[in-house]
């Protein structure tokens, strides 16, 4: 509810619960490499060391990457204790220059270009696929993302014998995850509010989530409900990724951190932050350039905030 509430007013009824804290992995790959499978006590250092054992190369070409994150650099900024802004609800300052934010970014960049156990954006583009597709195609051994990734294409996850555990922490035990999720809303101009509201109340409740579960072609291949009674029911049902997934999602909920919002953040992110971080991820600019990104983003944000006050 917090994610879809602005200044005390809720603007949508949440449908699904999607913390980006699920570490998917393919056990056969670990068995072949003689590597220990992930546990919920793993740090990203543990993941990096295991990824080095799992990664396979044919000359200079990587044929199997050890680890990846669908969320990209954000997963590491958060895991290392960093942030994007001083306040996610009403941001006034960009905090990507925080040493923890930069440490997480450097770790991610090193996974791609120093350790070469994670595909870079260029690697992904050259493959003609997405990061999620590379995992389902057997090109990545383990990947961090949300449960919804498996819901959309359950068959390849099943065929790979996929298991899931809670994602790694930062090096000092910090556990923070970004989040996805959707909500259903009714516009003020709707001409069918008398139909829309009953639909939402049923679809977002236990009856609706039970219907979604029963309609899934693979047991449990539906989005985990945000509605708590529905989630409690859902967690007890058979699921194609094993019995621990519900506990992992519920635990991840405790460590969710939202990306910043607010009236002006989107513009600042689009014009300054996202393109700046893209250059860092593509190794066109050093991680230290995050200081400049933060400075420029803060200046723009404060100017926009001033003009809209």
TASULCOR-V885793 format. One record per run of one state. SS is the DSSP state (@ for helix, = for strand, . for the rest). FROM is the first residue (numbers start at 1). TO is the last residue. If there is no record, write none. Layout:
ss/from/to
SS/FROM/TO
SS/FROM/TO
This chain:
ss/from/to
./1/1
@/2/4
=/5/6
./7/8
=/9/10
./11/12
=/13/14
./15/15
=/16/16
./17/18
=/19/19
./20/21
=/22/26
@/27/33
./34/42
=/43/43
@/44/54
./55/55
=/56/58
./59/60
=/61/69
./70/72
@/73/79
./80/84
=/85/85
./86/93
=/94/94
./95/98
@/99/113
./114/120
@/121/127
./128/130
@/131/136
./137/139
=/140/145
./146/147
@/148/152
./153/153
@/154/159
./160/161
=/162/166
./167/168
=/169/169
./170/176
=/177/177
./178/178
=/179/179
./180/182
=/183/184
./185/192
@/193/203
./204/205
@/206/215
./216/224
=/225/225
./226/227
@/228/234
./235/244
@/245/253
./254/255
=/256/256
./257/264
@/265/281
./282/286
@/287/308
./309/309
